[in-house]
Amino acid sequence: MNIVANWSYPTAVKLGRGRIKELADACKTLGLKKPLLVTDRGLASMAITGHALDVLEEAGLGRAIFADVDPNPNENNLEAGIKAYKDGGHDGVVAFGGGSGLDLGKLIAFMAGQTRPVWDFEDIGDWWTRADASKIAPIVAVPTTAGTGSEVGRAGVLTNSVTHVKKIIFHPKLLPGVVICDPELTMGMPKAITVGTGMDAFAHCLEAYSSPFYHPMSGGIALEGMRLVKEFLPRAYKDGADLEARTNMMSAAAMGAVAFQKGLGAIHSLSHPIGAVYNTHHGMTNAVVMPPVLRFNRPAIEEKIARAAAYLGIAGGFDGFYDYVLSLRSELGVPDNLTAMGIKPDRIDELTAMAMEDPSCGGNPVTMTTENTKALFLDCF
């Protein structure tokens, strides 16, 4: 099944096999004449990146790349990227890759014209209004994984290299102007990355659906996103060349990011500090802490999860859904707990304090306190 679609929600999305060939047209649509392609070190030398640069060069848009991007990007990566952007006289960014490349690419486009430090634009209240919106450069996003959904998001995650705390930087104009979702770009992902990114998409949908905030549109998107992951992630894991599965996982990833406007919760507020301190893969960490968080939240979400289970074709209400999550993790080779990831419970107090500062904890169905969050962390080992 060859899926091809053009969507205008929440931005212009070009979905389908081979659509990377439209990259130059996407840049020109936004008025770009000299874009900087931003990606991570691992992708920099890969054929898919070279092909994207070929498309830009053949259209007369240059062949500039910045790839000094860590798995959990920090302000040092951002500073280096802004320097490359300014030194090259660029007028926009092609954010290319997984969550790290997409987030840092977006933040380079955002910060290159600002005079205040990036931390002044953290997603707190109306801090985003501090930015000079007229100085934010256009962004084309090209995801090469199916999980983060940053390609359709209005924020980027940046780790403070001193405190190791992840901060969410927000501005409405961080939403890319054009997104190209080409499933062929995801076919070379290792199985572990397919799993980690896919479970990230599932976590986004699950937490958005479970959030107590009122946003029925996001709730509906989250529910269908979970269904797509349930049907297509095992297929993508078993056969990385299954283009139908890859395409639907790209859709699920974008849906998760749209849905979590409704809120995230304890899965992310635990995962963010673990990733910042131990440099673990974000999506895989989400998958590891998911069952303990489901148990933690059960008193507040049991009925809601039972409704989701029915929609997903899972018998047994909450218990059936919980058992499904365990089964899916086993099928995909997800570690059983944080201990199996190689993490020791010797920094629990530090992680707990970081989790309590994470904005995701405010959207958890059960109110998170220092005491119950520490107990939840311990339950993850």
C-alpha positions in Angstrom: 0.0 0.0 0.0 1.6 3.3 -1.2 0.4 6.1 1.1 0.7 9.6 -0.2 -0.8 12.6 1.4 -0.6 16.4 1.7 -1.9 17.7 5.0 -2.3 21.3 6.3 -2.5 20.2 10.0 -0.9 21.5 12.1 1.4 22.8 9.3 2.1 21.8 5.7 3.0 18.1 5.7 4.2 16.2 2.6 3.9 12.5 3.4 4.9 9.7 1.1 7.7 7.6 -0.4 10.4 9.5 -2.2 9.2 12.9 -1.3 12.6 14.0 -0.1 13.0 15.1 -3.8 10.6 18.0 -2.9 13.0 19.4 -0.3 14.3 22.2 -2.5 10.7 23.2 -3.5 9.8 23.3 0.2 12.7 25.6 1.0 11.8 27.9 -1.9 8.2 28.0 -0.7 9.4 29.6 2.5 11.7 32.0 0.6 15.0 30.2 1.5 18.0 30.8 -0.8 20.8 29.5 1.4 19.5 27.0 4.0 21.7 25.3 6.6 21.0 21.6 7.0 21.2 20.6 10.7 21.5 17.0 11.7 23.4 14.8 14.2 26.8 13.3 13.9 25.6 9.8 13.2 23.5 10.9 10.2 26.1 13.3 8.8 27.9 10.7 6.7 24.9 8.6 5.8 23.5 8.3 2.2 20.1 9.8 3.0 21.8 13.0 4.3 24.0 13.1 1.2 21.0 12.7 -1.0 19.2 15.6 0.8 22.2 17.8 0.3 22.3 16.8 -3.4 18.7 17.9 -3.8 19.5 21.3 -2.3 22.8 21.7 -4.3 21.2 20.8 -7.6 18.5 23.5 -7.0 21.1 26.1 -6.4 20.5 26.3 -2.6 24.1 25.3 -1.6 25.3 22.3 0.4 25.8 23.5 3.9 25.6 21.2 6.9 26.1 21.5 10.6 26.2 18.2 12.6 27.9 19.0 15.9 24.7 17.8 17.7 24.8 15.5 20.8 22.1 12.9 21.5 20.7 15.2 24.1 21.6 18.7 22.6 22.8 21.4 24.9 23.5 25.1 24.8 27.1 24.5 23.6 25.8 22.7 20.5 23.3 25.6 20.0 26.1 28.2 20.3 28.2 26.3 17.7 25.2 26.0 15.4 24.3 29.7 15.6 27.9 30.5 14.8 27.9 28.2 11.7 24.5 29.8 10.7 25.8 33.3 10.9 29.2 32.6 9.5 27.6 31.0 6.4 25.2 33.8 5.8 22.2 31.4 6.0 18.6 32.5 5.8 16.8 29.4 7.2 17.2 25.9 8.5 16.5 22.4 7.2 16.1 20.4 10.5 17.0 16.8 9.5 17.0 13.7 11.6 15.6 12.4 14.9 14.6 14.4 17.9 18.1 15.8 18.5 18.7 17.1 15.0 15.1 18.4 14.7 15.2 20.2 18.0 18.6 21.8 17.6 17.8 22.8 14.0 14.7 24.5 15.1 16.4 26.2 18.0 19.2 27.5 15.8 16.6 29.1 13.5 14.9 30.6 16.6 17.9 31.9 18.4 20.1 33.1 15.6 18.4 36.5 15.6 17.7 36.8 19.4 19.7 38.9 21.9 18.5 37.2 25.1 19.9 33.9 26.4 17.9 30.8 25.3 16.9 30.0 28.9 14.8 33.2 28.9 12.4 31.4 26.5 11.6 28.4 28.6 8.1 27.1 28.3 6.9 29.0 31.4 3.8 31.3 31.3 4.2 33.9 28.5 8.0 33.8 28.4 7.8 33.1 24.7 6.6 36.7 24.2 10.1 37.9 25.1 11.4 36.8 21.7 11.6 39.0 18.7 9.3 37.0 16.4 10.5 38.9 13.3 14.0 37.5 13.7 13.0 33.8 13.7 14.2 32.1 10.5 12.0 29.8 8.4 12.3 26.0 9.1 11.8 23.0 7.0 11.7 19.8 9.0 12.6 16.3 7.7 12.2 13.5 10.3 14.3 10.4 9.8 12.8 8.5 12.7 9.2 8.0 13.8 8.8 8.9 17.4 9.6 12.4 18.7 7.1 14.3 16.5 9.3 17.4 16.8 8.6 18.1 13.1 5.1 19.3 14.0 6.0 20.8 17.4 6.3 24.4 18.6 9.1 23.6 21.1 12.6 22.2 21.3 14.2 20.4 24.2 17.6 21.6 25.3 19.8 20.2 28.1 21.7 22.6 30.4 25.2 21.2 30.3 26.0 22.4 33.8 22.9 21.3 35.7 22.0 18.4 33.3 18.4 19.6 33.5 16.3 19.4 30.3 14.4 22.6 29.4 11.6 23.0 27.0 12.0 26.1 24.8 8.7 27.3 23.3 7.6 29.7 20.6 4.7 29.3 18.1 7.1 30.1 15.3 9.2 27.1 16.2 6.6 25.1 14.2 8.2 24.3 10.9 6.7 25.9 7.8 6.9 22.7 5.7 7.4 19.1 6.8 8.6 16.3 4.6 7.8 12.8 5.9 9.4 10.3 3.6 9.2 6.8 5.1 12.2 5.7 2.9 14.4 7.8 5.2 13.5 5.6 8.2 14.2 2.3 6.6 17.8 2.2 7.7 17.1 2.6 11.4 18.5 -0.1 13.7 15.9 -2.2 15.4 16.7 -0.5 18.8 16.0 2.9 17.4 12.9 1.7 15.7 11.7 0.5 19.1 12.8 3.5 21.1 11.3 6.1 18.7 8.1 4.0 18.2 7.6 3.7 22.0 8.2 7.4 22.3 5.3 8.0 20.0 3.2 5.6 22.0 4.2 7.4 25.3 3.2 10.7 23.8 -0.2 9.4 22.8 -0.8 7.5 26.1 0.2 10.5 28.3 -1.8 13.0 26.2 -4.9 10.7 26.4 -4.5 10.2 30.1 -3.9 13.9 30.9 -6.7 15.4 33.1 -6.7 18.7 31.1 -9.7 19.4 28.8 -8.7 19.1 25.1 -11.0 16.5 23.4 -9.5 17.1 20.0 -6.0 16.1 21.2 -7.6 13.2 23.1 -9.1 11.8 19.9 -5.8 12.2 18.0 -3.9 10.4 20.9 -6.3 7.5 20.8 -5.9 6.9 17.1 -2.2 7.4 17.4 -2.0 4.5 19.9 -4.0 2.3 17.5 -1.5 3.0 14.7 1.5 2.1 17.0 -0.3 -1.0 18.1 -0.8 -2.2 14.5 2.3 -1.0 12.8 5.3 -0.8 15.3 5.6 -4.6 15.5 5.6 -4.8 11.7 8.3 -2.1 11.4 10.3 -3.9 14.0 10.1 -7.3 12.2 10.7 -5.9 8.7 12.5 -2.5 8.5 11.6 -2.4 4.8 7.8 -2.5 5.4 7.0 0.9 3.9 3.3 0.8 4.9 4.4 0.2 8.5 7.0 2.9 8.3 4.6 5.4 6.8 2.0 4.8 9.5 4.6 5.1 12.2 5.5 8.5 10.9 1.9 9.5 11.1 1.6 8.2 14.7 4.7 10.2 15.7 3.3 13.4 14.3 -0.1 12.6 16.0 1.6 12.1 19.4 3.3 15.5 19.2 0.1 17.2 18.2 -1.8 15.4 21.0 0.5 16.3 23.8 -0.7 19.9 23.6 -3.1 18.4 26.1 -0.3 17.5 28.5 2.3 14.9 29.4 2.9 13.3 32.7 5.1 11.1 34.9 6.6 9.0 32.1 8.2 12.1 30.7 9.0 13.8 34.0 11.0 10.6 35.0 12.5 10.0 31.6 13.8 13.6 31.1 16.2 13.6 34.2 17.3 10.0 33.6 18.2 10.9 30.0 19.9 14.1 31.1 22.0 12.4 33.8 22.7 9.0 32.2 22.4 9.9 28.4 19.9 7.1 27.8 17.7 7.1 24.7 14.6 9.1 25.5 12.0 6.8 23.9 13.5 3.6 25.3 13.5 5.2 28.8 9.9 6.1 28.3 9.1 2.5 27.5 11.0 1.2 30.6 9.2 3.4 33.1 5.8 3.1 31.4 4.4 0.1 33.5 5.3 1.6 36.9 3.7 4.9 35.9 0.5 3.1 34.7 0.3 1.4 38.1 1.0 4.8 39.8 -1.8 6.5 37.9 -4.3 3.7 37.9 -6.7 5.3 40.5 -7.2 8.3 38.3 -7.2 6.7 34.8 -8.6 3.2 35.2 -12.0 4.0 33.5 -10.4 6.1 30.8 -7.8 3.4 29.9 -10.6 0.8 29.8 -12.3 2.9 27.1 -9.0 3.1 25.2 -8.5 -0.7 25.5 -12.0 -1.3 24.0 -11.1 1.0 21.0 -7.8 -0.8 20.5 -9.4 -4.2 20.5 -7.9 -5.2 23.9 -10.0 -7.2 26.2 -9.9 -6.9 30.0 -10.1 -3.1 30.6 -7.2 -1.5 32.5 -5.6 -4.9 33.3 -5.8 -6.0 29.7 -4.2 -2.7 28.5 -1.5 -3.1 31.1 -0.7 -6.7 30.1 -0.7 -5.5 26.5 2.0 -2.9 27.3 4.1 -5.6 29.0 3.7 -8.0 26.1 4.6 -5.3 23.5 7.7 -4.4 25.5 8.7 -8.0 25.6 8.1 -8.5 21.9 10.3 -5.5 21.1 13.1 -6.3 23.5 12.6 -3.3 25.8 14.6 -3.7 29.1 12.5 -4.8 32.1 13.5 -1.9 34.3 16.1 0.8 34.9 18.5 -1.8 36.5 18.5 -3.7 33.2 19.4 -0.4 31.4 22.6 -0.3 33.6 21.3 2.4 35.9 21.8 2.2 39.7 19.4 3.8 42.3 22.2 5.8 43.9 21.0 9.2 42.7 17.3 8.9 43.4 17.1 12.1 45.4 18.7 14.1 42.6 16.5 12.5 40.0 13.4 13.1 42.1 14.2 16.8 42.5 14.8 17.1 38.7 11.5 15.3 38.0 9.6 17.7 40.3 11.0 20.7 38.3 10.1 19.1 34.9 7.0 20.8 33.4 5.6 17.4 32.4 4.8 16.5 36.0 2.0 19.1 36.1 0.0 17.1 33.5 0.1 13.8 35.4 -3.3 12.5 36.4 -2.1 11.8 40.0 -0.5 14.8 41.7 3.2 14.2 42.0 4.9 15.0 45.3 8.5 14.5 46.3 7.6 11.5 48.4 5.5 9.7 45.8 7.8 10.5 43.0 10.8 9.1 44.8 8.7 5.9 45.5 7.8 5.8 41.8 11.5 6.0 40.8 12.3 3.2 43.1 9.6 1.1 41.6 11.3 1.5 38.2 14.4 -0.4 39.4 
